[in-house]
Amino acid sequence: MDHGGSLGRARALFPHAPEPFVDLSTGINPHSYPLFALAATALTRLPEAGRLRDLKSAAAQAYGAPDTAHVAAAPGTQILLPLVCSLVPPGRARVLGPTYAEHARAAANAGHAVTEVEAFEALEGADLAIVVNPNNPDGRIVPRERLLDLAERLRRKGGLLVVDEAFMDVGPRGTSLAGDVGRGGIVVLRSFGKFFGLAGVRLGFALADAETAARLEARFGPWAVSGPALEYGVAALADLDWQQAMRRRLADEAERLDALFRRFKVPVVGGTTLFRFIDFQGAASLFHALGEKGILLRHFAGRPNVLRAGLPASPEEWRRLESALAGWAPMAHDHGSEVRS
């Protein structure tokens, strides 16, 4: 599958680019939660059940789930996707798109006939409906009330609504369905690695009614979450002050990135504070020009006018991005970079 964040793929595409690459191809926070020394037992002993309860308690509080019984912890939401799609018998799965491609793949692997739809209303005919909220890559938000109304109609016929809230840590307050999962018929996915900038920890959560959460955890078996992931997860999820300060920082840096793109006539038309969404006719030119300078954006197969850009991690990365944009800008008019109507 075509995903962002692959430096091996970047080197194949741009073999003469200067290194290190400035990797803006992911939506992962470049300012990770502070790393700290782990006790040796986090690596030498099997994880304790009590520590998993601590993790689920911290997740329930941070995400707004009713309580720990509504939280299933896993080694990343990628592992959860096919299991969640298997909660309902094979039928019609509809994914609100364009969006992250792994949802459709996971639903197909679970035996569903999958259709990607662009109209929210088209989800109603599904047995399994999947919505990414905020959406990746354009940042689209579906109001909570519309999602709850859809979930109720699906629940009446034994269907399931899956809402992937991987970027809800920086989404609008009050939009999350985490507090509503007790109603049944709803599974909310939350990703730890993106907002906390610790993607390699591999930690994610499914929030659901208590029976569904227990079913999912039974599928994992014991020790599904590693000792290091438990320790980093408990510390970061409980650190509400760091989370609030980071949201402010990301908002400021997203505004700075918008202003930089605007200087060079690159239109930002959506996104979240972890990534910006670009849609214009010069996108392919920009992707290749920056790639040759060692600046990696996210492009999408079949959508040549679309790019996603994450945040630079350091003053040096900001400088390199500005320099690369300045080098590309004279070419922009020649490549027809006007904003698409």
C-alpha positions as CSV (number, residue, x, y, z in Angstrom):
1,M,0.0,0.0,0.0
2,D,1.0,3.6,-0.6
3,H,1.6,5.3,2.7
4,G,3.5,8.3,3.9
5,G,6.6,8.1,6.1
6,S,8.7,5.7,4.0
7,L,12.2,7.0,3.7
8,G,13.1,4.0,1.6
9,R,10.5,4.9,-0.9
10,A,11.6,8.6,-0.8
11,R,15.2,7.6,-1.6
12,A,14.0,5.5,-4.5
13,L,12.0,8.4,-5.9
14,F,14.7,11.0,-5.2
15,P,18.1,9.3,-5.2
16,H,20.1,12.5,-5.5
17,A,18.2,14.4,-2.8
18,P,20.3,15.8,0.1
19,E,19.9,14.0,3.4
20,P,18.5,13.8,6.0
21,F,15.1,14.1,4.4
22,V,12.6,16.6,5.9
23,D,9.8,14.2,6.1
24,L,6.5,16.1,6.0
25,S,4.6,13.1,4.5
26,T,3.0,12.0,7.7
27,G,0.5,13.5,10.1
28,I,2.6,12.5,13.1
29,N,3.4,15.3,15.6
30,P,7.1,16.2,15.1
31,H,7.3,17.3,18.8
32,S,6.9,14.0,20.6
33,Y,5.9,13.5,24.2
34,P,9.2,13.7,26.2
35,L,11.0,10.3,26.2
36,F,12.0,9.0,29.6
37,A,14.0,6.1,30.9
38,L,12.0,2.9,31.3
39,A,12.5,0.5,34.2
40,A,14.3,-2.6,33.0
41,T,11.2,-4.6,34.0
42,A,9.2,-3.0,31.2
43,L,11.4,-5.0,28.8
44,T,12.3,-8.1,30.9
45,R,8.9,-9.0,32.4
46,L,5.6,-9.7,30.8
47,P,3.2,-6.8,31.3
48,E,1.1,-6.8,34.4
49,A,-2.7,-6.8,34.1
50,G,-2.9,-4.0,36.6
51,R,-0.8,-1.8,34.4
52,L,-3.2,-2.4,31.5
53,R,-6.0,-1.2,33.7
54,D,-4.0,1.9,34.5
55,L,-3.6,2.5,30.7
56,K,-7.3,2.0,30.0
57,S,-8.2,4.4,32.9
58,A,-5.9,7.1,31.5
59,A,-7.3,6.6,28.0
60,A,-10.9,6.7,29.2
61,Q,-10.2,10.1,30.9
62,A,-8.2,11.6,28.1
63,Y,-10.6,10.6,25.3
64,G,-13.9,11.0,27.3
65,A,-15.1,7.3,27.2
66,P,-17.6,6.4,29.9
67,D,-15.2,4.2,31.9
68,T,-12.5,1.6,31.5
69,A,-14.9,-1.1,30.5
70,H,-15.5,0.7,27.3
71,V,-11.8,0.7,26.3
72,A,-9.9,-2.0,24.4
73,A,-6.2,-1.4,24.1
74,A,-4.2,-2.8,21.2
75,P,-0.8,-2.5,19.5
76,G,-2.0,0.2,17.1
77,T,-5.3,0.9,15.4
78,Q,-4.0,-0.8,12.3
79,I,-4.3,-4.1,14.2
80,L,-7.8,-3.1,15.3
81,L,-9.2,-2.4,11.8
82,P,-9.9,-5.9,10.5
83,L,-11.1,-7.1,14.0
84,V,-13.6,-4.2,14.2
85,C,-14.8,-4.8,10.6
86,S,-15.4,-8.4,11.6
87,L,-17.8,-7.4,14.4
88,V,-20.7,-7.6,12.0
89,P,-21.3,-10.4,9.4
90,P,-20.1,-9.9,5.9
91,G,-22.3,-7.5,4.1
92,R,-22.2,-4.1,2.5
93,A,-19.4,-1.8,3.8
94,R,-19.4,1.8,2.9
95,V,-16.5,4.2,3.6
96,L,-16.9,7.9,3.4
97,G,-14.1,9.1,1.1
98,P,-11.8,10.0,-0.2
99,T,-9.9,8.9,2.8
100,Y,-7.2,6.6,4.3
101,A,-7.1,3.5,2.1
102,E,-6.6,0.9,4.9
103,H,-10.3,1.1,6.0
104,A,-11.6,-0.3,2.7
105,R,-8.9,-2.9,2.6
106,A,-9.6,-4.1,6.2
107,A,-13.4,-4.3,5.4
108,A,-12.7,-6.3,2.3
109,N,-10.5,-8.7,4.2
110,A,-13.3,-9.2,6.7
111,G,-15.5,-10.4,3.8
112,H,-17.5,-7.2,3.1
113,A,-18.4,-5.8,-0.3
114,V,-16.8,-2.4,0.0
115,T,-17.8,0.9,-1.7
116,E,-16.2,4.3,-1.1
117,V,-18.9,7.0,-1.2
118,E,-18.6,10.7,-1.2
119,A,-22.0,11.6,0.1
120,F,-22.7,11.0,3.8
121,E,-26.3,10.0,3.1
122,A,-25.0,7.1,1.1
123,L,-23.7,5.5,4.2
124,E,-27.2,4.7,5.4
125,G,-27.6,1.7,3.2
126,A,-24.6,0.0,4.7
127,D,-24.2,-2.8,7.2
128,L,-20.8,-1.4,8.2
129,A,-20.3,2.3,7.8
130,I,-16.8,3.9,8.3
131,V,-16.1,7.6,8.8
132,V,-12.8,9.2,9.5
133,N,-13.4,12.3,11.6
134,P,-11.5,14.6,11.2
135,N,-10.9,13.2,7.8
136,N,-7.4,12.3,6.4
137,P,-6.2,14.0,4.2
138,D,-8.6,17.0,3.9
139,G,-9.7,17.5,7.6
140,R,-13.4,17.3,6.8
141,I,-15.5,17.2,10.0
142,V,-18.9,15.4,10.2
143,P,-21.0,16.9,13.0
144,R,-21.6,14.6,16.0
145,E,-25.4,14.8,15.7
146,R,-25.3,13.4,12.1
147,L,-23.1,10.6,13.2
148,L,-25.3,9.7,16.1
149,D,-28.4,9.7,13.9
150,L,-26.7,7.4,11.5
151,A,-25.5,5.1,14.3
152,E,-29.1,4.8,15.6
153,R,-30.5,3.8,12.2
154,L,-27.7,1.3,11.7
155,R,-28.1,-0.1,15.2
156,R,-31.8,-0.8,14.5
157,K,-30.9,-3.2,11.7
158,G,-27.8,-4.8,13.4
159,G,-25.3,-2.6,11.7
160,L,-22.2,-0.8,13.0
161,L,-20.8,2.6,12.7
162,V,-17.0,2.9,12.9
163,V,-15.6,6.4,13.5
164,D,-11.8,6.6,13.2
165,E,-10.8,9.6,15.4
166,A,-7.1,9.2,14.8
167,F,-6.7,13.1,14.6
168,M,-9.5,14.0,17.1
169,D,-6.9,15.0,19.7
170,V,-6.6,18.2,17.6
171,G,-10.2,18.2,16.4
172,P,-13.1,20.5,17.5
173,R,-14.3,20.1,21.0
174,G,-17.6,18.3,21.3
175,T,-17.3,16.4,18.0
176,S,-16.0,13.1,19.3
177,L,-18.3,10.2,19.8
178,A,-16.1,8.7,22.6
179,G,-18.7,9.6,25.2
180,D,-21.5,8.0,23.2
181,V,-20.2,4.5,22.7
182,G,-22.2,3.0,25.6
183,R,-25.3,3.3,23.3
184,G,-24.0,0.4,21.3
185,G,-23.6,0.1,17.5
186,I,-20.6,2.5,17.6
187,V,-16.9,1.8,17.7
188,V,-14.5,4.8,18.0
189,L,-10.9,4.2,17.1
190,R,-8.2,6.4,18.7
191,S,-4.5,6.5,17.7
192,F,-1.9,7.2,20.4
193,G,1.1,7.7,18.1
194,K,0.0,10.6,16.0
195,F,-0.8,13.3,18.5
196,F,1.9,12.2,21.0
197,G,4.5,11.8,18.2
198,L,5.3,8.2,19.2
199,A,4.2,6.2,16.3
200,G,6.8,3.5,16.9
201,V,5.4,2.7,20.3
202,R,2.4,1.1,18.4
203,L,-0.5,1.8,20.6
204,G,-4.2,2.4,19.8
205,F,-7.6,2.0,21.3
206,A,-11.1,0.9,20.4
207,L,-13.9,2.6,22.4
208,A,-17.2,0.7,22.4
209,D,-20.0,-0.6,24.5
210,A,-18.6,-2.9,27.3
211,E,-19.6,-6.1,25.6
212,T,-17.9,-5.2,22.3
213,A,-14.8,-3.9,24.0
214,A,-14.5,-7.2,25.9
215,R,-15.0,-9.2,22.6
216,L,-12.1,-7.3,21.0
217,E,-9.8,-7.8,23.9
218,A,-10.6,-11.5,24.0
219,R,-9.4,-11.7,20.3
220,F,-6.0,-10.2,21.3
221,G,-5.4,-12.6,24.2
222,P,-3.0,-11.6,27.1
223,W,-0.1,-9.2,26.8
224,A,-1.3,-7.5,23.6
225,V,0.2,-4.2,24.6
226,S,4.0,-4.2,25.3
227,G,5.6,-3.1,28.5
228,P,7.2,0.1,27.0
229,A,3.9,1.0,25.3
230,L,2.1,0.7,28.6
231,E,4.5,3.0,30.4
232,Y,4.6,5.7,27.7
233,G,0.8,5.4,27.2
234,V,0.0,5.8,30.9
235,A,2.3,8.8,31.4
236,A,1.3,10.7,28.2
237,L,-2.4,10.1,28.4
238,A,-2.5,11.3,32.0
239,D,-0.5,14.4,31.3
240,L,-3.3,16.8,30.4
241,D,-1.2,19.9,30.9
242,W,1.2,18.7,28.1
243,Q,-1.7,17.9,25.9
244,Q,-3.3,21.4,26.2
245,A,0.1,23.1,25.7
246,M,0.8,21.0,22.6
247,R,-2.6,21.8,21.0
248,R,-1.8,25.5,21.3
249,R,1.7,24.9,19.8
250,L,0.4,22.9,16.9
251,A,-2.2,25.5,16.1
252,D,0.5,28.2,16.0
253,E,2.7,26.2,13.8
254,A,-0.1,25.3,11.4
255,E,-0.8,29.0,11.0
256,R,2.9,29.6,10.3
257,L,2.9,26.8,7.7
258,D,-0.1,28.3,6.0
259,A,1.5,31.7,5.9
260,L,4.7,30.2,4.4
261,F,2.8,28.3,1.6
262,R,0.7,31.4,1.0
263,R,3.9,33.5,0.3
264,F,4.7,31.1,-2.6
265,K,1.2,30.9,-4.0
266,V,0.5,27.4,-2.6
267,P,-3.1,27.2,-1.5
268,V,-4.0,25.4,1.7
269,V,-7.6,24.4,1.6
270,G,-8.1,22.2,4.6
271,G,-6.5,19.8,7.1
272,T,-5.9,19.7,10.8
273,T,-3.2,21.3,12.9
274,L,-1.1,18.2,12.4
275,F,-1.3,18.3,8.6
276,R,-2.3,20.8,5.9
277,F,-4.2,19.8,2.8
278,I,-3.2,21.3,-0.6
279,D,-5.3,21.1,-3.8
280,F,-4.1,22.9,-6.9
281,Q,-2.9,22.2,-10.4
282,G,0.8,22.7,-9.6
283,A,0.8,20.0,-6.9
284,A,2.8,17.4,-8.9
285,S,5.4,20.0,-9.8
286,L,5.7,21.1,-6.2
287,F,6.0,17.5,-5.0
288,H,8.9,16.7,-7.3
289,A,10.6,20.0,-6.9
290,L,10.6,19.7,-3.1
291,G,11.5,16.1,-3.3
292,E,14.6,16.8,-5.2
293,K,15.6,19.2,-2.3
294,G,15.0,16.5,0.3
295,I,11.6,17.7,1.4
296,L,9.0,14.9,1.3
297,L,5.3,15.7,1.1
298,R,2.5,13.2,0.8
299,H,1.1,12.7,-2.6
300,F,-1.8,10.4,-3.6
301,A,-2.0,7.9,-6.5
302,G,-4.7,8.9,-8.9
303,R,-5.1,12.4,-7.3
304,P,-2.3,14.5,-8.9
305,N,-3.6,17.8,-7.7
306,V,-3.6,16.8,-4.0
307,L,-0.8,17.0,-1.4
308,R,-0.7,16.7,2.3
309,A,2.0,18.5,4.3
310,G,3.0,17.9,8.0
311,L,4.8,20.3,10.2
312,P,8.6,20.8,10.2
313,A,10.3,19.6,13.3
314,S,13.0,22.2,13.8
315,P,14.3,25.7,12.7
316,E,16.6,23.9,10.2
317,E,13.6,22.1,8.7
318,W,11.6,25.3,8.4
319,R,14.6,26.9,6.7
320,R,15.0,24.1,4.3
321,L,11.3,24.2,3.4
322,E,11.4,27.9,2.8
323,S,14.5,27.6,0.6
324,A,13.0,24.8,-1.4
325,L,9.7,26.7,-1.9
326,A,11.7,29.8,-3.0
327,G,13.5,27.7,-5.6
328,W,10.3,26.3,-6.9
329,A,8.3,29.5,-7.0
330,P,9.7,30.9,-10.3
331,M,8.5,27.7,-12.0
332,A,5.0,27.9,-10.6
333,H,3.6,30.1,-13.3
334,D,5.0,27.9,-16.0
335,H,3.4,24.8,-14.6
336,G,-0.1,26.3,-14.4
337,S,-0.3,26.5,-10.6
338,E,-3.4,28.6,-10.4
339,V,-5.9,27.4,-7.8
340,R,-8.4,25.0,-9.1
341,S,-11.9,26.3,-9.4
